[in-house]
Amino acid sequence: MVEFFAGYYTRRRDVKKIKEKGAISKDTAKTSEELGLPKMTLEYLVWVKDIKKTEDNRYYVDCKDKKGC
């Protein structure tokens, strides 16, 4: 159970970091290098639907509805 909460807070921290870097739309999406996060971490966040990935391998938090942003 502790592992679940640790993973959840790590995800929240990483999503917050992506938002702080300004990657909040497809137009402002950033590469893993620009975000300072490993590609494996970003791919996991895409898989759990916390963030989205563009066709050219950039990542962003979808804030079009402003929910949670």
N, C-alpha and C positions, 0 to 999 in steps of 0.2 A: 504494500500500500504506500509506503514511504517513497518507493521508486516512482510510482504513478505521479505523486505530487511534485517530486523533484523534476520529472520530465515535463510536467505541465508548466511549471514556473520557468523552466529553461526555454520552452517554446514561447511563452509570453515575453520573456526578456529579449529573445531574438526578433520577434515581430516588432517590439517597441524600437529596437535598434534600427530596423529597416525603415520604419516610419520616421524616425529622427533623421535619417539620412535623406529623407525626402522622396523615397520611392513609394508613392501613394497612387500612382496611376500607370497605365501602359506607357504614356508619354514620358514619365519621369523614372521609369524602371532603371535599375542599376545592375551591373555585373557583380559576381561574387567578390571580385577584387575590390570594387568600389564600396561594397557593403562591409568588407572585412570579415566575412563569414565563409566557412568552408562550403564548397559546392554540395557536399553530401548533406550538410545541415539544411541548406536551401531546398534540395530535392525532397528531403523528408517533410519540410514545411509545405511544399507543394502537394505532396502525397496526402497529408492530413488536411489539406484545403485551407491552411492558414494564410497562404500567399499564392500568387499566380506567377506563371512563367511565360515570357514572350517567345515568339518563334526564334529570335536571335539570342536566346539564353540570357535574358535579363529578368530580374525578379522585382515584384512589387506587392504591396498590400492593396487590395481593391477597396478604395475609399469612395467610390462613386455615390454610394448611398449615405455616406458620412456616418455610418453605424460603426462605432468603435474606433473612430479616427479623431 
